[in-house]
């Protein structure tokens, strides 16, 4: 019987929140995981341990995904690890999840604010994916994480929502241009989620939490566990014919 090749996923921002849940759900589907983390190595090690408990291999590498100048060195480091562990520098699934929040009214959003959000949510995603192409196996998948804020509007998220909207357009171009290699590209757009994202803005502010729950058809705020399984599904054989799509995972928010 032919041995099935182990699939490998790279998840940016995989040490906490949604990225952590994505890594765990990918491992549950028998996929090995590499995560990036910005600063918290301890949390990254916890995710590695959880993935290993599920019987899959895992590794973590530090990376600031807003720094395009760091990408070449990162991929060299990743390729060295993959070659040693698997005999090939290639991987199968890229999940562009890393990000930060910005809550600022449009009239008070500075150029520095704008550039910081753009560098991590658009420029970083664009060039990190571009530089992944030589290492991404044909037939692989790209999942870009967007936001419900690209469809509906809340005051204070003009820059963030605009960047996420741009990522959704980029995803369709990736699907079109990489189709010849059998690579599918999709966007997952979470609604408001209870995490430490943005300083726990949705999780800890009871007024915001109540407002979101009231605007959601299923009557509650989202949890990380609501998102990771959807990303893992898009990396499964069953998700292979989904391509160039925006999948909102929001419980029916702002319908």
C-alpha positions in Angstrom: 0.0 0.0 0.0 1.3 3.4 -0.9 2.2 5.6 2.0 0.3 8.9 2.1 2.6 11.9 2.2 2.3 14.1 5.3 0.9 17.5 4.5 2.4 20.6 6.1 0.7 23.9 7.0 2.4 27.2 7.7 0.2 29.5 10.0 1.4 33.0 10.6 0.5 34.4 14.0 -0.1 30.9 15.3 0.8 31.3 18.9 -2.5 32.7 20.2 -6.1 33.4 19.4 -7.4 32.3 16.1 -4.0 31.1 14.8 -3.6 28.8 17.8 -7.0 27.2 17.1 -6.2 26.9 13.4 -3.0 25.1 14.2 -4.8 22.6 16.5 -7.6 21.9 14.1 -5.1 21.3 11.3 -3.3 18.8 13.5 -6.6 17.1 14.2 -6.9 16.5 10.4 -3.4 14.8 10.4 -1.6 17.9 9.1 1.9 18.9 10.5 2.2 22.5 11.4 4.7 25.3 11.4 3.7 28.5 13.1 5.2 32.0 13.3 5.0 34.2 16.4 6.0 37.8 16.8 7.2 37.9 20.4 5.8 35.3 22.8 7.9 32.2 22.4 6.3 30.6 25.5 2.9 30.7 24.0 4.3 29.3 20.7 5.8 26.4 22.6 2.5 25.7 24.2 0.9 25.4 20.7 3.7 23.1 19.6 3.1 20.9 22.6 -0.6 20.7 21.9 0.0 19.8 18.2 2.5 17.1 19.2 0.0 15.7 21.7 -2.3 15.2 18.7 0.4 13.1 17.0 1.6 15.6 14.5 5.0 17.4 14.1 5.2 21.1 14.8 7.7 23.9 14.9 7.7 27.7 15.6 9.8 30.5 14.1 9.9 34.1 15.1 8.7 36.6 12.5 7.3 40.1 12.3 5.1 39.8 9.2 5.0 43.5 8.7 8.7 43.5 7.9 9.1 42.4 4.2 12.9 42.6 4.5 12.8 39.7 6.9 11.0 37.3 4.6 13.9 35.9 2.6 15.8 34.9 5.8 12.6 33.4 7.2 12.0 31.2 4.2 15.7 30.1 4.2 15.3 29.1 7.9 12.0 27.3 7.2 13.4 25.5 4.1 16.3 24.3 6.2 14.0 22.9 8.9 11.7 21.3 6.4 14.5 19.7 4.5 16.0 18.2 7.6 12.6 17.0 9.0 10.9 15.9 5.7 13.6 15.8 3.0 12.0 18.6 1.1 11.9 22.4 1.5 8.2 22.5 0.4 5.0 22.7 2.3 1.3 22.5 1.3 -0.9 25.1 3.0 -0.3 28.8 3.7 -2.6 30.5 6.2 -2.0 34.2 6.4 -3.5 34.9 9.8 -1.1 37.3 11.7 -2.4 40.7 12.4 -3.0 43.6 14.8 -6.0 45.7 15.5 -6.5 49.5 15.1 -9.4 51.3 16.6 -9.3 54.9 15.5 -11.9 57.2 13.9 -11.3 58.0 10.3 -10.7 61.7 11.0 -8.0 60.8 13.6 -6.2 58.0 11.7 -2.7 59.1 11.1 -0.3 58.1 8.3 1.6 56.2 10.9 -1.5 54.3 11.9 -2.4 53.6 8.3 1.1 52.4 7.4 1.3 50.1 10.4 -2.0 48.4 9.5 -1.2 48.2 5.8 2.3 46.7 6.4 0.9 43.7 8.3 -2.5 43.2 6.8 -1.9 43.9 3.1 1.8 44.5 2.1 3.0 41.8 4.4 0.4 39.3 3.1 1.1 40.2 -0.5 4.8 39.7 -0.3 4.9 36.9 2.2 2.7 34.9 -0.2 4.7 35.9 -3.2 7.9 34.6 -1.5 6.1 31.4 -0.5 5.4 30.4 -4.1 8.7 28.5 -4.7 8.1 26.4 -1.6 4.3 25.9 -1.9 3.5 22.5 -3.4 1.4 22.3 -6.6 -2.1 21.4 -5.5 -1.7 23.4 -2.3 -4.0 25.9 -0.6 -3.8 29.5 0.5 -6.2 30.8 3.1 -6.2 34.5 3.9 -7.9 35.7 7.0 -10.1 38.8 6.5 -12.8 40.2 8.7 -16.5 40.8 8.7 -15.5 44.5 8.8 -14.8 44.2 5.1 -18.6 43.7 4.6 -20.2 45.8 7.4 -18.9 49.0 9.0 -18.2 50.0 12.5 -16.8 53.4 13.3 -13.2 53.3 14.1 -12.2 50.5 11.7 -11.8 52.3 8.4 -8.1 51.5 7.9 -8.3 47.9 9.2 -11.5 47.2 7.2 -10.0 48.7 4.0 -7.0 46.5 4.2 -9.1 43.4 4.8 -11.2 44.3 1.8 -8.0 44.6 -0.3 -6.9 41.1 0.9 -10.2 39.7 -0.3 -9.6 41.1 -3.8 -6.0 39.9 -3.7 -7.3 36.4 -2.9 -9.4 36.3 -6.0 -6.3 37.2 -8.1 -4.3 34.5 -6.4 -7.0 32.0 -7.2 -6.9 33.1 -10.9 -3.1 33.3 -11.3 -2.2 30.2 -9.4 -4.9 27.9 -10.7 -2.6 26.5 -13.3 -0.6 25.0 -10.4 -3.7 23.5 -8.8 -3.4 26.0 -5.9 -6.7 27.1 -4.4 -6.9 30.4 -2.6 -9.8 31.5 -0.3 -10.6 34.1 2.3 -12.1 33.3 5.7 -13.7 36.3 7.3 -14.5 36.0 11.0 -17.0 38.2 12.7 -16.2 39.6 16.1 -14.4 37.0 18.2 -13.6 36.8 21.9 -9.8 36.8 22.0 -7.0 39.1 23.3 -7.0 40.7 19.8 -7.0 44.5 20.1 -6.4 44.2 23.8 -9.4 42.0 24.3 -11.7 44.7 22.9 -14.6 42.4 22.1 -13.9 39.9 24.9 -13.5 42.2 27.8 -15.7 45.2 27.0 -19.2 44.1 28.1 -21.0 46.8 26.2 -19.2 45.9 22.9 -19.8 42.2 23.6 -23.5 42.7 24.2 -23.8 44.9 21.1 -22.2 42.2 18.9 -24.3 39.4 20.3 -27.4 41.4 19.7 -26.4 42.0 16.1 -25.7 38.3 15.5 -28.4 35.9 14.3 -27.1 33.1 16.5 -27.2 35.4 19.5 -23.6 35.4 20.8 -20.1 36.6 20.1 -17.8 34.2 18.2 -15.1 32.1 19.8 -11.7 31.0 18.3 -13.1 27.4 18.2 -15.7 28.7 15.7 -13.0 29.6 13.1 -10.1 27.0 13.2 -12.2 24.1 11.9 -13.3 26.1 8.9 -9.7 26.9 7.9 -8.7 23.2 8.4 -11.7 22.2 6.2 -10.4 24.4 3.4 -7.1 22.5 3.6 -8.8 19.1 3.5 -9.5 17.0 0.4 -13.2 17.8 0.9 -12.5 21.5 0.5 -10.5 21.2 -2.6 -13.1 22.5 -5.1 -13.7 25.8 -3.2 -11.6 28.5 -4.8 -11.6 32.2 -5.0 -14.3 32.5 -2.3 -15.0 34.7 0.7 -16.4 32.6 3.5 -17.7 34.7 6.4 -17.8 32.9 9.7 -19.7 35.2 11.9 -22.8 33.5 13.1 -24.9 35.7 10.9 -23.6 39.1 12.1 -25.2 42.2 10.7 -27.5 40.4 8.3 
